[in-house]
Amino acid sequence: MIPSLSSFPLDEVIEAGSIKDDLGRQHHHASYAQILVRNKQQLEDFPNYLKKLQVEHDSIKAVFVNADVPVLGNREKHSKYLALADSSVLDDPVVQNISYSERQALAWDDLVKFKKATKLPICVKGLQCKEDVAKAIELGLDGCVISTHGGRQLDYSRAPVEVLAETQKYLKEKNISLVRPGTNRKFEIFVDGGVRRGSDVIKALCLGASGVGLGRPFLYSMAGYGQPGVERAIRILKAEMVRDMKLLGVRSIDELNEDLVDIETLKYKGIQKTDSLYDLNYVQVPSPKFKS
């Protein structure tokens, strides 16, 4: 998923992900475009942008529109690192304006307009309640991402996997089908935020997600070891998923279901208990040293 605010233009990212086959033909890796509408002019021009995107980039398979960043959250870690580099930068009005700058507000009607402007699937990213997921299905959108934008927008937001579990229960109660009437197309629900292990992926799939998004794990592996680090992270995730599925007794992704996940304990998440015997005897495993 390539964000509009990435370090490199969309064209360059797509080109970097292309490979040549034995006949010298160029093939581009399938990608999604993640769009943040920043102002009213961009909102008005967006249908034309979608048409252009569809014509010029056949490797873009869907468009995800950010709906959870009307204003940047209070990102204290960012401020602390700025202060470490140069404390005077925090008094700079330009920096403050960037931190608190307003973004273009989006309405459901805008998303419907985007949907009519292109054949590309239109998904909304950043939903945080079951009612909004149901609304997106009702309006004929193609999918959504239940997300808290990496947990750095609004303090105390609920974990996306919790909202996912609640959403699936809500859709069943309201008898809302994910499959479009008269078609084989399905409304796709994705989830991101806090996915760190293969078991996290499995939990989301069991609760009805079509897939998950990962950011930090790949950023860290890339920052530490480059491409080999990213490849290693993928292998670790795959190995964890295969191992855990074997231990669950399932042979394929299709066999994953909500009966394999205990969501009853979510209602008791605020209750803390300690295991003193474990705490007294557990020895912290030292982290491996980084390779030079």
Phi, psi and omega in degrees: 000116186260114182282151179291341179258028179287169183289340181232152180299156181306316182302317183291322179294317179298316181295322179295336181265012182265155177224158176254138177274185184297338180265006178082009180278140183274130177236132181257140178293136178298132184223164171244149175257126178253119189246133172247114180280116190264335183207174185295322180297317179295325178297317180292325182275352189299318178303320178293323178298319180296319178297319179294319179299318181295322182284317190272338186227091180286351178279344176281117186260347178194161179239128177251123183257121179293128179240004188244019180229059176292336175206147179293140177288173178279094186267088189293325178299319179300315180296321181295319179292325175297318181294324178296322180287315181195105185298333183291341183293336180290341178270357182287121181299332179295315178298317180297321180295323177295317183296325186247013183294141179280148173250170180291124177288142180246145175244164179301324180299327178296318180294323177296320178297318178298318182299320182286342186273352186209158173273349178292142175299135178250122180238151179253132185249129176113018178287143185225019174206154185296325182296324179291325176297315179297323179294319179297322177294316182299323183278357176086016174291167188264346181176178178208164171239118172282116192203150172249023179056049178076012179072018184239023177255295184240123178301144176069017173296148180290148178297134182305324182294330176292316178297322178300313180298317180292324181296314181299321178294318181295316181297323178293316181297323181271000180057043179263119182270143177278343181273131181290136179302131177077007180224172173260004182283141183239141173290123185264129177250120177249164179216141174218167181107110177082009178279111185235336184228165176300326179294329177293320178297315182297319178302314181296317179295321177299326183272011171100005178287144175282335180183175181233160175249139176234137179237290186303317181305320180282327177295317180294316181294324178290317181296326181279320189223008178069210183301316178303326179293319179295317179298321178295319179298320178297317179296320179297314180299316181296316181298319179296318181295315181298315181298313184292325177294322176297319180291333176280344180085024178249148186255348180205165178302324182298337182273353177289135181208168187294341179293343181273356182237132177268106179258359181296327183288349180299328182288346180251021188296337182279349182275122181257138174221151182243151176248093187298324180296317177296313183298323182286330187258344184287131178252123181297129178281125181293144178288147177292152179286144176291141175286142181283000000 
